[in-house]
Amino acid sequence: MRKYSLAIFFCFLVFELSAQNIDYGVDLEGIGQLYSGETSPFWLHTNNRGRLDEKTHISTLLSGTGNIQISDSTYFRLGVGALYKDGFENGVRLDEVYFEYKSRKIGVVLGKKHKEDLFQGLSASNENILWSLNSPSIPGIRIFTTTPIFLRENHGIGFMAGLEEYLLNDDRYVRDSRLHHKSFHFVFKNQRDLQIALGVQHFVQWAGISPDYGKLPNSFEDYIKVFTGTSGDPVGGEEVNALGNQIGSYEIRLNTKIKDLDFQFLYNHIFEDASGMKMGNFPDGRYAIYVEDNRDEFWGSPWLKAFMYEFYYTKNQSRDRMSSAIDGADNYFNNNLYRSGWTYKNQVIGVPFILLNDNRFRIGTNIVAVHHIGLKGKVLDEFPYRLLLSYRQNYGVKGSYFPQKKEILSSLLELQLIDSEYNLKAQFGADINSHQDSNFGFGINFSKTIF
């Protein structure tokens, strides 16, 4: 807490000394929803940065930012946001509070700050299958490269990297556990329009206070083991592969232009242990293509300005290995020691097609196959829209398979009706189910820049 106080004091001091360079703003956003079922349709509450849950009817966000622009590519920013929502939890809480520094090559974030939306709200998992826009922001510190750093000029061989440390301070089974995250990608870029990135994301939940085993390993020596992914002393028979709850992803990203359209091709391979790191759970992962039309409207069609298709598959989970009968299959986003799993404030951190169980304590569905489509453009050259369609096949979870697969078609249509002194959007959501009554919902999103 003292570190956060000093950082915020420093931010205010910098702002005072550089008042002539300040650019600031305050925004208000309100959401109201009605739905036919006991919970809202999937896409009415999912990937809303934890500001909505399945039973939310009303959500209000008041946020403000202040910027000091040092140069065209360098700035300091202080941000804060307060959220009120009803639902499973009613009341007011901090949505964001952070200090950010960003330059041409390096970025630093201290505090609670949401990840940036990279695909205009069309992706189910945003940057990576393991960290979507579904859960609230987590307090911590983040240091990262903002663009690839090349060995020569702005092309050829380069790299991108990031290091993040967070505190999972919510009400969870292992209290005050920590979250370590690092990433590293090799990047190749030619002098035209082709860029390829190959790399890895590595996350570890570690330390904390267990109700079963007390204080878990949290020394600097333990942190080195967390960082390197090596094993520690077993706790209750757990963690034979690595200290803490390890999860990661291999990644391939390809960016190019085809006939003046921007294309991205993405692949994420998920792993939780040594067998997954050796691709023993292939073909589990995310396969995606994103197309964006940034041409003048004279050349392009306003009906469709962005398109995304994603396929998510998690049915293997190392079950095809001969040794799985001995050491067991995977159980994505679940863990026997860190029993709250890959969640924060009872919302899944990773791809939201993996679902909580009925009491919202552990993961209840992680064996899935999903086709997801996102579209964005303008209707009648006047009304911006966003359309999401997800055909989901759910098979259950390790040790608790569904007798029959559950098929759900989840959809969202968002229309921007007013864009002037304030913004007004209408949302229509639906879940068409094979195993229970279908669910329909309607929402209104109002936002305004106060100053």
TIKOL-457078 format. One record per residue (C-alpha): chain; residue in three letters; y, x, z; residue number from 1. Coordinates in Angstrom, 2 decimals, decimal comma. Layout:
N
  c    r    north     east       up    k
  A  ALA        Y        X        Z  NUM
...
//
This chain:
451
  c    r    north     east       up    k
  A  MET     0,00     0,00     0,00    1
  A  ARG     2,39     2,88     0,82    2
  A  LYS     1,81     4,35    -2,65    3
  A  TYR     2,65     1,03    -4,30    4
  A  SER     5,81     0,68    -2,17    5
  A  LEU     7,00     4,17    -3,10    6
  A  ALA     6,31     3,54    -6,77    7
  A  ILE     8,23     0,26    -6,77    8
  A  PHE    11,13     1,87    -4,86    9
  A  PHE    11,22     4,66    -7,44   10
  A  CYS    11,30     2,09   -10,23   11
  A  PHE    14,25     0,27    -8,71   12
  A  LEU    16,06     3,58    -8,20   13
  A  VAL    15,57     4,55   -11,83   14
  A  PHE    16,79     1,13   -12,92   15
  A  GLU    19,93     1,45   -10,82   16
  A  LEU    20,73     4,92   -12,15   17
  A  SER    20,21     3,81   -15,74   18
  A  ALA    21,68     0,32   -15,58   19
  A  GLN    23,41     0,67   -18,90   20
  A  ASN    19,99     0,96   -20,65   21
  A  ILE    18,30    -2,01   -19,00   22
  A  ASP    16,80    -4,81   -21,04   23
  A  TYR    15,36    -7,56   -18,87   24
  A  GLY    14,03   -11,09   -19,16   25
  A  VAL    12,51   -13,95   -17,18   26
  A  ASP     9,98   -16,38   -18,68   27
  A  LEU     8,50   -19,67   -17,53   28
  A  GLU     5,21   -21,10   -18,76   29
  A  GLY     3,49   -24,33   -17,78   30
  A  ILE     0,10   -25,74   -18,78   31
  A  GLY    -1,29   -29,22   -18,20   32
  A  GLN    -4,80   -30,34   -19,14   33
  A  LEU    -6,96   -33,47   -19,13   34
  A  TYR   -10,67   -33,56   -19,98   35
  A  SER   -13,55   -36,00   -20,10   36
  A  GLY   -16,10   -34,02   -18,07   37
  A  GLU   -16,16   -32,59   -14,57   38
  A  THR   -14,96   -29,28   -16,03   39
  A  SER   -12,76   -28,48   -19,00   40
  A  PRO   -14,21   -27,50   -22,40   41
  A  PHE   -15,03   -23,79   -22,69   42
  A  TRP   -12,05   -22,66   -24,76   43
  A  LEU    -9,47   -24,61   -22,75   44
  A  HIS    -9,97   -22,31   -19,75   45
  A  THR   -11,59   -19,15   -21,14   46
  A  ASN    -9,72   -15,90   -21,91   47
  A  ASN    -6,54   -17,07   -20,17   48
  A  ARG    -6,23   -13,98   -17,95   49
  A  GLY    -7,56   -15,83   -14,91   50
  A  ARG    -4,68   -18,31   -14,96   51
  A  LEU    -7,07   -21,21   -15,56   52
  A  ASP   -10,57   -22,01   -14,38   53
  A  GLU   -13,08   -24,73   -15,25   54
  A  LYS   -11,41   -27,30   -12,96   55
  A  THR    -7,75   -26,47   -13,58   56
  A  HIS    -5,39   -29,29   -14,55   57
  A  ILE    -2,04   -27,58   -13,86   58
  A  SER    -0,95   -23,93   -14,13   59
  A  THR     2,59   -22,53   -13,87   60
  A  LEU     3,63   -18,91   -14,43   61
  A  LEU     7,04   -17,37   -13,66   62
  A  SER     7,29   -13,77   -14,87   63
  A  GLY     9,94   -11,13   -15,39   64
  A  THR    10,21    -7,66   -16,90   65
  A  GLY    12,85    -4,95   -16,91   66
  A  ASN    12,86    -2,09   -19,42   67
  A  ILE    14,64     1,23   -19,64   68
  A  GLN    14,51     2,48   -23,23   69
  A  ILE    14,58     6,29   -23,20   70
  A  SER    14,05     6,70   -26,94   71
  A  ASP    12,61     4,76   -29,86   72
  A  SER     9,07     5,39   -28,59   73
  A  THR     9,52     6,00   -24,84   74
  A  TYR    10,32     3,49   -22,10   75
  A  PHE     9,87     2,59   -18,44   76
  A  ARG     8,98    -0,98   -17,51   77
  A  LEU     8,73    -2,92   -14,28   78
  A  GLY     6,97    -6,28   -14,40   79
  A  VAL     6,13    -9,02   -11,92   80
  A  GLY     4,65   -12,50   -12,26   81
  A  ALA     3,84   -15,33    -9,84   82
  A  LEU     1,20   -17,94   -10,69   83
  A  TYR     0,45   -21,38    -9,31   84
  A  LYS    -2,78   -23,10   -10,33   85
  A  ASP    -5,11   -25,79    -9,10   86
  A  GLY    -8,86   -25,92    -9,67   87
  A  PHE   -11,54   -24,08    -7,71   88
  A  GLU    -8,69   -22,29    -5,90   89
  A  ASN    -5,32   -23,96    -5,32   90
  A  GLY    -2,12   -22,11    -4,51   91
  A  VAL     0,27   -19,33    -5,47   92
  A  ARG    -0,79   -15,75    -6,17   93
  A  LEU     0,47   -12,61    -7,87   94
  A  ASP    -0,38   -12,61   -11,55   95
  A  GLU     1,06    -9,16   -12,28   96
  A  VAL     3,11    -6,51   -10,49   97
  A  TYR     3,29    -3,12   -12,16   98
  A  PHE     5,21    -0,04   -13,20   99
  A  GLU     4,59     1,25   -16,72  100
  A  TYR     5,59     4,40   -18,57  101
  A  LYS     4,82     4,73   -22,25  102
  A  SER     5,70     7,49   -24,71  103
  A  ARG     4,63     8,29   -28,26  104
  A  LYS     1,32     9,73   -27,05  105
  A  ILE     0,76     8,95   -23,34  106
  A  GLY     0,87     5,79   -21,22  107
  A  VAL     0,68     5,26   -17,45  108
  A  VAL     0,32     1,94   -15,61  109
  A  LEU     0,43     1,57   -11,82  110
  A  GLY    -0,34    -1,81   -10,25  111
  A  LYS    -1,69    -5,13   -11,61  112
  A  LYS    -1,18    -5,49   -15,37  113
  A  HIS    -3,14    -7,46   -17,95  114
  A  LYS    -4,62    -5,79   -20,99  115
  A  GLU    -2,85    -6,25   -24,31  116
  A  ASP    -4,15    -8,92   -26,71  117
  A  LEU    -5,25    -6,94   -29,79  118
  A  PHE    -6,36    -9,76   -32,09  119
  A  GLN    -3,79   -12,57   -31,72  120
  A  GLY    -6,04   -14,56   -29,40  121
  A  LEU    -8,87   -14,77   -31,95  122
  A  SER   -11,46   -12,48   -30,32  123
  A  ALA   -13,82   -13,50   -27,53  124
  A  SER   -13,83   -10,02   -25,96  125
  A  ASN   -10,67    -8,32   -27,23  126
  A  GLU   -10,99    -4,51   -27,25  127
  A  ASN   -14,52    -4,26   -25,88  128
  A  ILE   -17,53    -6,39   -24,95  129
  A  LEU   -17,16    -5,22   -21,34  130
  A  TRP   -13,49    -6,09   -20,70  131
  A  SER   -12,08    -9,28   -22,18  132
  A  LEU    -8,95   -11,28   -21,31  133
  A  ASN   -10,94   -13,68   -19,13  134
  A  SER   -10,36   -12,47   -15,56  135
  A  PRO    -7,17   -11,85   -13,55  136
  A  SER    -5,55    -8,41   -13,64  137
  A  ILE    -7,05    -5,85   -11,24  138
  A  PRO    -4,85    -3,49    -9,15  139
  A  GLY    -5,14     0,20    -9,94  140
  A  ILE    -3,85     3,11   -11,98  141
  A  ARG    -4,38     3,73   -15,68  142
  A  ILE    -3,63     6,87   -17,75  143
  A  PHE    -4,33     6,72   -21,47  144
  A  THR    -3,40     7,93   -24,93  145
  A  THR    -1,29     5,34   -26,76  146
  A  THR    -2,22     6,59   -30,24  147
  A  PRO    -4,76     9,12   -31,54  148
  A  ILE    -3,84    12,75   -30,90  149
  A  PHE    -4,69    14,76   -34,01  150
  A  LEU    -5,29    18,48   -34,25  151
  A  ARG    -2,91    18,68   -37,21  152
  A  GLU    -0,01    16,44   -38,14  153
  A  ASN    -1,02    12,73   -38,14  154
  A  HIS    -4,41    12,84   -39,87  155
  A  GLY    -7,72    14,68   -39,84  156
  A  ILE    -9,75    15,02   -36,62  157
  A  GLY    -8,33    13,70   -33,37  158
  A  PHE    -9,19    11,87   -30,18  159
  A  MET    -8,21     9,03   -27,85  160
  A  ALA    -8,97     8,95   -24,12  161
  A  GLY    -8,31     6,99   -20,96  162
  A  LEU    -8,96     7,22   -17,22  163
  A  GLU    -8,62     4,23   -14,88  164
  A  GLU    -9,28     3,65   -11,18  165
  A  TYR    -9,16     0,15    -9,66  166
  A  LEU    -9,71    -1,62    -6,34  167
  A  LEU   -11,77    -4,83    -6,43  168
  A  ASN    -9,86    -6,53    -3,61  169
  A  ASP   -11,16   -10,07    -4,10  170
  A  ASP   -13,62   -12,02    -1,95  171
  A  ARG   -16,90   -10,46    -3,07  172
  A  TYR   -20,30    -9,54    -1,66  173
  A  VAL   -19,46    -5,83    -1,28  174
  A  ARG   -15,92    -5,80     0,08  175
  A  ASP   -13,29    -3,32    -1,14  176
  A  SER   -15,53    -1,84    -3,80  177
  A  ARG   -13,89     0,37    -6,41  178
  A  LEU   -14,04     0,38   -10,17  179
  A  HIS   -14,01     3,58   -12,20  180
  A  HIS   -13,42     3,46   -15,96  181
  A  LYS   -13,06     6,18   -18,55  182
  A  SER   -13,19     6,21   -22,33  183
  A  PHE   -13,25     8,86   -25,03  184
  A  HIS   -13,25     8,46   -28,81  185
  A  PHE   -13,35    10,95   -31,65  186
  A  VAL   -11,05     9,80   -34,45  187
  A  PHE   -10,99    10,66   -38,13  188
  A  LYS    -8,07     9,53   -40,31  189
  A  ASN    -7,50    10,40   -43,94  190
  A  GLN    -4,11    10,52   -45,66  191
  A  ARG    -4,56     7,04   -47,08  192
  A  ASP    -5,63     3,98   -45,11  193
  A  LEU    -8,97     4,83   -43,51  194
  A  GLN    -9,49     5,52   -39,80  195
  A  ILE   -12,84     5,76   -37,99  196
  A  ALA   -13,27     6,03   -34,22  197
  A  LEU   -16,58     6,85   -32,49  198
  A  GLY   -16,72     6,81   -28,71  199
  A  VAL   -17,87     5,47   -25,39  200
  A  GLN   -16,59     3,27   -22,57  201
  A  HIS   -18,02     3,95   -19,10  202
  A  PHE   -17,54     1,73   -16,02  203
  A  VAL   -18,89     2,13   -12,48  204
  A  GLN   -18,56    -0,18    -9,47  205
  A  TRP   -18,95     2,00    -6,39  206
  A  ALA   -18,07     2,46    -2,69  207
  A  GLY   -17,13    -0,58    -0,59  208
  A  ILE   -18,63    -2,20     2,49  209
  A  SER   -21,97    -3,96     2,10  210
  A  PRO   -23,02    -6,73     4,53  211
  A  ASP   -26,55    -5,29     4,33  212
  A  TYR   -25,98    -1,50     4,41  213
  A  GLY   -22,48    -1,00     5,77  214
  A  LYS   -20,11     1,53     4,22  215
  A  LEU   -21,44     2,77     0,89  216
  A  PRO   -21,01     6,35    -0,43  217
  A  ASN   -17,29     6,99    -1,06  218
  A  SER   -16,63    10,73    -0,69  219
  A  PHE   -15,06    13,00    -3,31  220
  A  GLU   -18,52    14,41    -3,97  221
  A  ASP   -19,70    10,86    -4,62  222
  A  TYR   -16,77    10,31    -6,98  223
  A  ILE   -17,85    13,35    -9,01  224
  A  LYS   -21,30    11,76    -9,34  225
  A  VAL   -19,66     8,51   -10,40  226
  A  PHE   -17,55    10,34   -12,96  227
  A  THR   -20,51    12,20   -14,44  228
  A  GLY   -22,91     9,24   -14,22  229
  A  THR   -25,45    11,11   -12,10  230
  A  SER   -27,63     9,57    -9,39  231
  A  GLY   -26,91     9,47    -5,69  232
  A  ASP   -29,08     8,80    -2,67  233
  A  PRO   -30,81     5,40    -3,02  234
  A  VAL   -29,31     2,58    -0,95  235
  A  GLY   -31,85    -0,12    -0,16  236
  A  GLY   -34,00     1,09    -3,05  237
  A  GLU   -31,15     0,64    -5,52  238
  A  GLU   -29,30     2,85    -7,99  239
  A  VAL   -32,08     5,08    -9,28  240
  A  ASN   -30,23     5,73   -12,55  241
  A  ALA   -26,72     6,48   -11,33  242
  A  LEU   -24,55     6,16    -8,25  243
  A  GLY   -23,02     2,67    -8,12  244
  A  ASN   -23,33    -0,16   -10,62  245
  A  GLN   -23,00     1,54   -14,00  246
  A  ILE   -22,27    -0,23   -17,27  247
  A  GLY   -21,03     1,14   -20,56  248
  A  SER   -20,71     0,78   -24,30  249
  A  TYR   -20,96     2,93   -27,39  250
  A  GLU   -18,31     1,97   -29,95  251
  A  ILE   -17,59     2,28   -33,65  252
  A  ARG   -14,23     1,11   -35,01  253
  A  LEU   -13,27     1,31   -38,67  254
  A  ASN    -9,74     0,43   -39,83  255
  A  THR    -8,75     0,28   -43,49  256
  A  LYS    -6,78    -1,61   -46,13  257
  A  ILE    -8,42    -3,54   -48,96  258
  A  LYS    -6,09    -5,09   -51,54  259
  A  ASP    -3,21    -4,82   -49,07  260
  A  LEU    -5,14    -6,69   -46,36  261
  A  ASP    -5,75    -4,97   -43,00  262
  A  PHE    -9,45    -4,81   -42,09  263
  A  GLN   -11,14    -3,79   -38,85  264
  A  PHE   -14,90    -3,46   -38,42  265
  A  LEU   -16,20    -3,15   -34,85  266
  A  TYR   -19,53    -2,44   -33,18  267
  A  ASN   -20,15    -2,30   -29,39  268
  A  HIS   -23,56    -1,30   -28,02  269
  A  ILE   -23,99    -2,26   -24,37  270
  A  PHE   -25,96    -0,18   -21,83  271
  A  GLU   -26,60    -0,35   -18,09  272
  A  ASP   -29,07     2,49   -17,57  273
  A  ALA   -30,75     5,44   -19,25  274
  A  SER   -32,90     3,26   -21,50  275
  A  GLY   -29,81     1,51   -22,87  276
  A  MET   -28,07     4,84   -23,39  277
  A  LYS   -31,05     5,81   -25,56  278
  A  MET   -30,65     2,55   -27,54  279
  A  GLY   -33,77     1,06   -25,94  280
  A  ASN   -32,07    -2,35   -25,90  281
  A  PHE   -31,00    -2,36   -29,58  282
  A  PRO   -29,77    -4,59   -31,27  283
  A  ASP   -27,87    -5,94   -28,23  284
  A  GLY   -24,11    -5,78   -28,59  285
  A  ARG   -21,09    -7,04   -30,49  286
  A  TYR   -20,64    -6,98   -34,28  287
  A  ALA   -17,21    -7,99   -35,59  288
  A  ILE   -14,80    -8,05   -38,51  289
  A  TYR   -11,08    -8,77   -38,29  290
  A  VAL    -8,79    -9,37   -41,27  291
  A  GLU    -5,01    -9,66   -41,05  292
  A  ASP    -2,63   -10,55   -43,88  293
  A  ASN     0,74    -8,90   -43,26  294
  A  ARG     1,99    -9,36   -46,82  295
  A  ASP     5,12   -11,32   -47,64  296
  A  GLU     4,42   -15,04   -47,90  297
  A  PHE     5,25   -14,79   -51,61  298
  A  TRP     1,97   -12,88   -52,06  299
  A  GLY    -0,15   -14,31   -49,27  300
  A  SER    -1,05   -17,81   -48,14  301
  A  PRO     0,55   -19,10   -44,92  302
  A  TRP    -2,52   -21,27   -44,34  303
  A  LEU    -4,56   -18,24   -43,27  304
  A  LYS    -2,87   -15,10   -41,91  305
  A  ALA    -5,66   -13,76   -39,66  306
  A  PHE    -9,44   -14,18   -39,50  307
  A  MET   -12,08   -12,90   -37,08  308
  A  TYR   -15,86   -13,19   -37,04  309
  A  GLU   -17,94   -11,89   -34,13  310
  A  PHE   -21,66   -11,94   -33,42  311
  A  TYR   -22,86   -11,34   -29,86  312
  A  TYR   -26,53   -10,67   -29,13  313
  A  THR   -28,03    -9,87   -25,70  314
  A  LYS   -31,63   -11,12   -26,02  315
  A  ASN   -33,38    -7,72   -25,93  316
  A  GLN   -32,13    -6,20   -22,63  317
  A  SER   -34,75    -3,42   -23,00  318
  A  ARG   -37,63    -5,93   -22,92  319
  A  ASP   -39,16    -4,46   -26,07  320
  A  ARG   -39,82    -1,11   -24,40  321
  A  MET   -43,43    -0,45   -23,35  322
  A  SER   -42,18     0,83   -19,98  323
  A  SER   -40,19    -2,34   -19,21  324
  A  ALA   -43,27    -3,79   -17,48  325
  A  ILE   -43,00    -0,89   -15,00  326
  A  ASP   -39,28    -0,29   -14,46  327
  A  GLY   -38,07    -3,77   -15,44  328
  A  ALA   -35,75    -5,09   -18,11  329
  A  ASP   -31,97    -5,08   -17,95  330
  A  ASN   -29,94    -7,85   -16,32  331
  A  TYR   -26,48    -7,61   -17,87  332
  A  PHE   -23,48    -8,02   -15,54  333
  A  ASN   -25,79    -8,54   -12,50  334
  A  ASN   -26,68    -6,01    -9,81  335
  A  ASN   -28,83    -6,28    -6,69  336
  A  LEU   -26,55    -4,14    -4,51  337
  A  TYR   -23,17    -5,20    -5,91  338
  A  ARG   -24,29    -8,82    -5,98  339
  A  SER   -21,00   -10,29    -7,23  340
  A  GLY   -21,73    -8,39   -10,43  341
  A  TRP   -19,34    -7,82   -13,30  342
  A  THR   -16,76   -10,34   -12,04  343
  A  TYR   -13,33   -10,43   -10,42  344
  A  LYS   -12,06   -13,44    -8,47  345
  A  ASN   -15,16   -15,40    -9,59  346
  A  GLN   -14,45   -14,89   -13,28  347
  A  VAL   -16,43   -12,71   -15,68  348
  A  ILE   -14,63    -9,47   -16,62  349
  A  GLY   -16,53    -8,91   -19,86  350
  A  VAL   -17,37   -11,17   -22,79  351
  A  PRO   -17,08   -14,73   -21,41  352
  A  PHE   -20,15   -16,03   -23,23  353
  A  ILE   -22,05   -14,49   -20,31  354
  A  LEU   -21,67   -17,18   -17,63  355
  A  LEU   -21,60   -17,51   -13,85  356
  A  ASN   -24,25   -19,60   -12,11  357
  A  ASP   -23,45   -23,03   -10,70  358
  A  ASN   -22,09   -21,69    -7,39  359
  A  ARG   -19,95   -19,09    -9,23  360
  A  PHE   -21,41   -16,22    -7,20  361
  A  ARG   -23,69   -14,38    -9,63  362
  A  ILE   -24,33   -14,32   -13,35  363
  A  GLY   -26,51   -17,28   -14,30  364
  A  THR   -26,67   -16,87   -18,10  365
  A  ASN   -26,73   -13,48   -19,82  366
  A  ILE   -29,38   -13,90   -22,52  367
  A  VAL   -27,34   -15,25   -25,42  368
  A  ALA   -26,80   -15,24   -29,17  369
  A  VAL   -23,34   -16,34   -30,31  370
  A  HIS   -21,54   -16,73   -33,63  371
  A  HIS   -17,77   -16,84   -33,10  372
  A  ILE   -14,95   -17,48   -35,60  373
  A  GLY   -11,19   -17,30   -35,06  374
  A  LEU    -8,51   -18,38   -37,56  375
  A  LYS    -4,72   -18,26   -37,47  376
  A  GLY    -2,05   -19,41   -39,90  377
  A  LYS     0,38   -22,26   -40,61  378
  A  VAL    -0,23   -25,92   -41,42  379
  A  LEU     2,08   -27,33   -44,11  380
  A  ASP     3,99   -24,04   -43,98  381
  A  GLU     5,61   -25,25   -40,75  382
  A  PHE     3,23   -25,55   -37,79  383
  A  PRO     1,46   -22,37   -36,59  384
  A  TYR    -2,13   -22,97   -35,54  385
  A  ARG    -5,01   -21,13   -33,88  386
  A  LEU    -8,61   -22,27   -34,32  387
  A  LEU   -11,65   -21,01   -32,39  388
  A  LEU   -15,25   -22,03   -33,14  389
  A  SER   -18,22   -20,67   -31,20  390
  A  TYR   -21,86   -21,61   -31,75  391
  A  ARG   -23,64   -20,52   -28,57  392
  A  GLN   -27,36   -20,25   -27,87  393
  A  ASN   -28,09   -19,73   -24,16  394
  A  TYR   -31,55   -18,71   -22,95  395
  A  GLY   -30,97   -18,09   -19,23  396
  A  VAL   -31,15   -14,94   -17,12  397
  A  LYS   -33,79   -12,43   -16,06  398
  A  GLY   -36,36   -14,25   -13,91  399
  A  SER   -34,91   -17,70   -14,67  400
  A  TYR   -35,31   -18,63   -18,32  401
  A  PHE   -34,32   -22,08   -19,53  402
  A  PRO   -37,31   -24,26   -20,57  403
  A  GLN   -35,47   -24,85   -23,85  404
  A  LYS   -32,55   -22,95   -25,27  405
  A  LYS   -29,18   -24,60   -24,72  406
  A  GLU   -27,05   -24,95   -27,85  407
  A  ILE   -23,30   -25,51   -27,56  408
  A  LEU   -20,60   -25,71   -30,21  409
  A  SER   -17,30   -24,86   -28,48  410
  A  SER   -14,00   -25,33   -30,28  411
  A  LEU   -10,26   -25,06   -29,74  412
  A  LEU    -7,42   -26,16   -32,01  413
  A  GLU    -3,95   -25,07   -30,92  414
  A  LEU    -0,85   -26,32   -32,78  415
  A  GLN     2,67   -25,07   -32,13  416
  A  LEU     4,87   -28,18   -32,36  417
  A  ILE     8,26   -26,76   -31,33  418
  A  ASP     9,64   -23,23   -31,66  419
  A  SER    13,34   -23,19   -30,77  420
  A  GLU    15,00   -22,82   -27,37  421
  A  TYR    11,56   -23,49   -25,93  422
  A  ASN     7,99   -23,48   -27,25  423
  A  LEU     5,60   -26,41   -27,11  424
  A  LYS     1,94   -26,20   -28,09  425
  A  ALA    -0,77   -28,86   -28,14  426
  A  GLN    -4,39   -27,87   -27,53  427
  A  PHE    -7,56   -29,80   -28,35  428
  A  GLY   -10,88   -28,51   -27,00  429
  A  ALA   -14,48   -29,69   -27,25  430
  A  ASP   -17,99   -28,68   -26,22  431
  A  ILE   -20,76   -30,35   -28,26  432
  A  ASN   -23,96   -29,84   -26,23  433
  A  SER   -27,66   -30,17   -26,98  434
  A  HIS   -28,64   -30,54   -23,30  435
  A  GLN   -25,94   -32,73   -21,73  436
  A  ASP   -23,04   -35,02   -22,57  437
  A  SER   -20,39   -33,50   -24,80  438
  A  ASN   -17,01   -32,71   -23,30  439
  A  PHE   -13,53   -33,15   -24,77  440
  A  GLY   -10,12   -32,06   -23,53  441
  A  PHE    -6,43   -32,02   -24,33  442
  A  GLY    -3,72   -29,66   -23,12  443
  A  ILE     0,03   -29,07   -23,39  444
  A  ASN     1,52   -25,56   -23,16  445
  A  PHE     5,27   -25,28   -22,50  446
  A  SER     7,10   -21,94   -22,40  447
  A  LYS    10,73   -20,89   -22,27  448
  A  THR    12,69   -17,67   -21,91  449
  A  ILE    15,15   -18,37   -19,08  450
  A  PHE    17,24   -15,26   -19,74  451
//
